[in-house]
Amino acid sequence: MTDRSKEIALEARNAAGEKLFSPSVARNRDAIKNAFLELMPQRGAILEIGGGTGEHATHIAAALPGVRWRTGDPDPASRSSIAAWIASAGLENLSGPHAIDVSQSVWGVENDAPFDGIVSINMIHIAPIAAAEGLFAGASRLLRPGGKLFLYGPFSRNGIHTAPSNQAFDASLKSRDARWGVRDLEQDLAPLAQKSALECEAIVEMPANNLSVVFRKS
Ligand SMILES: C[S@@+](CC[C@H](N)C(=O)[O-])C[C@H]1O[C@@H](n2cnc3c(N)ncnc32)[C@H](O)[C@@H]1O
């Protein structure tokens, strides 16, 4: 039987009860939090997609009491972890888990829209391109004008990998699932953004050859 948790996380997660701990989150959570603080709204409603263990949500929501952060994941084990992190964090501004699969045309949070921000960390390369398509379409439907979509992960630029490690990672992703792969900012995402009335506002270099990318809804 396939080990679904490995397919989702691409790394062994540690566990304490229902709470999962991701080694990569321990390495990148401060850099991502700082980028988020610099680039995204400090108040209002934020919807996180593909929240994984729930650690990023807990970490960023604790630093931003002015936002209402809602997180979730289509994966049940991730949702259990998110629920446990939310329960132990005791943060009034953190809620979830939702079960949004962005490749679906209805997300179930339409009545709570518009959102001030949508965030997805390390998701679109570990999913078929339909996830990126659905994410941009959803951002177009559910963000307020001026609202922002924040993405973090490895990206190629104009068809070229930005580092040998990203090229190797791309090959490894494709060997696990041919539909996965590092997405290209100009060739894959720019057309989706254009179709969704989203404009690329910021591209910030992050440690380990990753980027934080922000799109603004017009
Ligand atoms: C590599 S994990 C990253 C988790 C977390 N954001 C982090 O950085 O630790 C990718 C997550 O995206 C979720 N995911 C995959 N396809 C998705 C989809 N179509 N819609 C929403 N989430 C999805 C997976 O369930 C998984 O939890």
PDBQT file of the ligand as one rigid body, heavy atoms in Angstrom, charges set to zero:
ROOT
HETATM    1  C1  LIG A 301       4.561  19.459   1.031  1.00  0.00    +0.000 C 
HETATM    2  S1  LIG A 301       3.077  19.697   1.880  1.00  0.00    +0.000 S 
HETATM    3  C2  LIG A 301       3.348  21.326   2.536  1.00  0.00    +0.000 C 
HETATM    4  C3  LIG A 301       2.599  21.536   3.804  1.00  0.00    +0.000 C 
HETATM    5  C4  LIG A 301       2.858  22.896   4.473  1.00  0.00    +0.000 C 
HETATM    6  N1  LIG A 301       2.301  23.981   3.691  1.00  0.00    +0.000 N 
HETATM    7  C5  LIG A 301       4.328  23.090   4.717  1.00  0.00    +0.000 C 
HETATM    8  O1  LIG A 301       4.947  23.908   4.036  1.00  0.00    +0.000 OA
HETATM    9  O2  LIG A 301       4.850  22.404   5.594  1.00  0.00    +0.000 OA
HETATM   10  C6  LIG A 301       1.862  20.015   0.598  1.00  0.00    +0.000 C 
HETATM   11  C7  LIG A 301       0.445  20.077   1.134  1.00  0.00    +0.000 C 
HETATM   12  O3  LIG A 301      -0.425  20.446   0.081  1.00  0.00    +0.000 OA
HETATM   13  C8  LIG A 301      -1.621  19.717   0.213  1.00  0.00    +0.000 C 
HETATM   14  N2  LIG A 301      -2.269  19.646  -1.098  1.00  0.00    +0.000 N 
HETATM   15  C9  LIG A 301      -1.951  18.849  -2.153  1.00  0.00    +0.000 A 
HETATM   16  N3  LIG A 301      -2.816  19.016  -3.154  1.00  0.00    +0.000 NA
HETATM   17  C10 LIG A 301      -3.709  19.954  -2.741  1.00  0.00    +0.000 A 
HETATM   18  C11 LIG A 301      -4.864  20.534  -3.333  1.00  0.00    +0.000 A 
HETATM   19  N4  LIG A 301      -5.282  20.190  -4.556  1.00  0.00    +0.000 N 
HETATM   20  N5  LIG A 301      -5.557  21.462  -2.631  1.00  0.00    +0.000 NA
HETATM   21  C12 LIG A 301      -5.150  21.823  -1.394  1.00  0.00    +0.000 A 
HETATM   22  N6  LIG A 301      -4.064  21.291  -0.780  1.00  0.00    +0.000 NA
HETATM   23  C13 LIG A 301      -3.356  20.362  -1.437  1.00  0.00    +0.000 A 
HETATM   24  C14 LIG A 301      -1.167  18.349   0.733  1.00  0.00    +0.000 C 
HETATM   25  O4  LIG A 301      -2.215  17.625   1.354  1.00  0.00    +0.000 OA
HETATM   26  C15 LIG A 301      -0.036  18.725   1.662  1.00  0.00    +0.000 C 
HETATM   27  O5  LIG A 301      -0.438  18.864   3.002  1.00  0.00    +0.000 OA
ENDROOT
TORSDOF 0
